[in-house]
């Protein structure tokens, strides 16, 4: 039997590494249950499950799929596993919130917790298919907002967790491969994506620039805008913003004597250490190393 699963999605390539620190993953999930899952349940009356993202071995057919209480009503773990593998593949491609109508006839969404280049965890929401899709999408939007707020509020903690996992030669999450990001072709983009690009160009050096701020300026849902943008450009807005800031920084490093910290602030980073990490992820060099290769004298 074959299944057809339709996703609402963006596009993004993700590569995975090893399993990382199980203890750190457990601590992160425990904290996020308190600050994401419980507030979501209070606001929506629905249950959401925190899922550790350790997808390097998801092709292993013996690995069970994470189950949501609503999934238990299907009584078919095999069907649930088919749907979960589809989620995993979508997360590898996009790294953004997405949902489908699963073979067991439920709406099933996965909202990732992303920090920098890494997806550290995800949150699974399942509702009966009798719920209108627009209503379910609003629930996903609420969950995405709570997750984004958590990522912002706990940024320093997530940075430590991501760095620790990376130092273990692995990651308890998905690691984004940035090397294939493509520049959007403005001529083929829908109006909303074009407006988002124009806003990015006009506010690139603003340290408060974010997907939620762009959506607020355009008077649309941040989840909807992220879907439209990623679908038509092949890259998340946050990835595009980081890439363009790094390109601006490269020009300044090669042509000026300004300190790295000053350059970080001038291109829109509010934290010099985070700028150095993003720069190294994009180029394979620290800002200082890049400057020396461009200006050996």
N, C-alpha and C positions, 0 to 999 in steps of 0.2 A: 504494500500500500504506500502511496506517495502523498505528501502533504504540500499544499501551497500556502506559504506564509507571506503576507503583505506587510511591509514595514513602512512606517513614517520615519525617514532617516536623512542624515547628511552623509558625507563621504570622508573617510580619513583612514590611512593605513596605520596599523598598529603591529608592532612586533613584540613578542613576549620573551622573557628571560626565565630564570629559575624560580624557586619557591620562596626564597627570602626567609624572614624571621616569623615563625608561627606565633611566637609570644607577642611580638610587636603588633601583628595583624589582629590578634585577639583583643589587645588593649585598644586599638583604634576602633574596632567594631563595637566594643563595650561603650566607649565614649560617644560614638556616633548614634548608638541606639538611644542614649539619653537625650542627645541634642538634635537628632533628626527624626528618628522613628516615633518616639513618644509624642513630641509636639505635633507631628503629622497625624497621628491617631487621634489626638485630642481635637484637632481642627477639622478633620474629615470624617471621623468615625470609622475609618478603615485601617486595616493592619498592613504594615509594610515590614519586609524581612531584610535585614542587613546581610549581604553576601560577600564573603572574602573572595577577592579576585586573584585566583591562582590558576591562570588559564593556559600555562605552558603545556600541561598534559591533558587538556580537555578532549583530545582525540581518543583517549583511553576509554573504551566502551564499558569498562568496569567501574568507572567513576560515577557515583549517583548524582543526579541533578538536585540542586537545592529546591526544597519544596515550600510553597506558601500554604497557609491553612486552607485557602480557597481551592488550591490544587488538589487537596486530599479528597475533595468531592468527586473528582474525576475517577478515582480508583484505578488509575492506569499510569504507573510510573514510567512505562516505556514511552507513552505519548508525551509525558512531561519532559522526558529526556530529549526527545526529538526537538521539542520547542526550545529547551535550554541550549542545545547545541546551536540552534539558529540564532539565539541571543548572543552567544559567545562569538560567533562569526561576525555578527553585526557590530559588536563592541570592538572587535579587532579592526574592522574597516573604518568605523566612524568615531568611536570614543565619545559619542553624545547620547543623550536620552533618546530612547526609541520604544516603540510598542508594536505589538501585532495581535491578531486574533488567532489564538492557538488552536491546534487540532481538537482539543477538548472543549472548544467553544467558550473560551474565556478571553477577556482582554488582559494582556500580560505586558507589563512595562518594566524596563530596566533603566535606572538613573545612575550614572557613574559619579563617583567622587574623584575629581581630577585635581591634581596639583602639578603645575608645570608640565612636564612631559610624561607624567605617570598617572595611570588610573589605579587608585589604591584600594577601592572597594566599590560596591554597587548596592542599590536598594531596589528590591523586587516588589512590585505592586500588581495584584491580580484582582479582577472584578468580573462578575458575570457579564456575558455578552449582551444581556438584556439592557444594560446601561448604555445610553446613547454615547457614541464615540466622542462627541463634543464635550460631554460631561466628564468622561474618563480623561480626556486630554487636559481638562482643567485640574483634575486631581494630580496628573503627572506634572503639570506646571507648578503646583504648590509644592510637591516633593522636590522638584528641581530647584526651586527658590530656597527651600530650607537647606538643601545640600550645598548650594552655592554660598549661602550665608555661613554655613559651617566651615567651608573651605577657606573663606576669607577670614573668619574669626580665629580659626586655628591654623593659620598659614605657617607660622613658625614651627608648630608641632608637626605638621604634615611634611615640612621640609626636612626636619630631623629624621622622621620615619622613612621618607623616600631615600635620603642619603644613606641611612643605616642599611636599608634593604639593598641598595646598590653596592655598598661596600662589602656586603656578603656575597658579591658576585651573582646576585639574583635580585628578585623583586617580588614582593607579595602582590604585585599588580601588573598591569600591562604597560609596557614601555613604548612610547610613540616613536616611530621612525620618521624623522622630519626631512630626510634627504630627498623625498619625492614630492614635496609640496610644490604645487604649480601655481603660477601667477594667474589670477582670474582674468578672463577675457570679458571686458566690460561690454563689448558689443553684443554678447549673447546672453547677458544676465537679465533677469526680470527686474522691474522698477524697484522693488523693495531691496533687493540685493545691491543694486546700483546706489541707492540712497545710503545704505549701510557703508559701502566703500567710500562714498564721498564724505560721510561723517568721520570715518577712520582717518582719511587723509587730512581733514581739517583739524582733528583733535589728537593726532598721533602722539604728541609730546605731553599730553595731559595725563598725569599719573593715575587719575581716577577713571580713565577710559576703560570700559568693560562691556561685555555683552549686555548686561542688564541696563547700563547707562545708555547704550546705543538704542536698545529697544524702547526705553523710556522716552528718548528724544524723538523717536519715530512713531511713538504712540501705538506700539504693537506688543504682543506677548514675547518675552525673551526666548521661550522654548520654540515658538513658531518661527521667529526670526532666525534662530540658530538652525532649524531644519531647512528653511528656504536657502539660507546662505551656504550651508555645507553641501546641500544637494546640488546647487548650481555652480559652485566654485571648486568643490573637491577639497576644501580645507576649512577648519573651524576658524571663526573670527579671532579667537584668542591666539591661535597659531599664526594667523596672518599679521596680527598686531605685533607679536613678538619678532617675527621675521623682518618686518619693515623697520622696527626699532633697531635690530641688530645691524641691518644694512646701513642705517644712518650712523650708528656708532662706528662701524668699520671705516666709513669715510672720515669721521672726525679723528679716529686713532691714527689714520694714515697721513692726515694733512695738518694736524695741529699738535701742540704740546700740552694740551689741557690734561689735567689729572683724570684718571679712570673714573673716580667718584663723580667729578664734575660732568663728565660725558654721560655717565649713567643717568644722572638727574636731568640732563638737558634733552635726552631722547625719550623720557617718560617713565623711567624706573624710579620708584620711591626708595629702593633699597639697593645699595651698591653690590652687596654680596649676592643678592638674587640676580642682578644684572650679569655678574661674572659667571654664575652658573648657567644662565640661559645662553650667554654668549659662547661658552665652551661647548654646550650641547649642540649648538648650531654649527660651530666652526671647527671643533676639535682642538681649539687653542684658548688659552686665557686671553683677556684683552691685552695684557702686557706682552705676551708671546706674539700675538698678531701684530702689534705695533712694531716689534723688533724685526719681524719678517718683512714688513712694508718699508721700514726706515732703518736699515742695518747700520747706517753710519752713527 
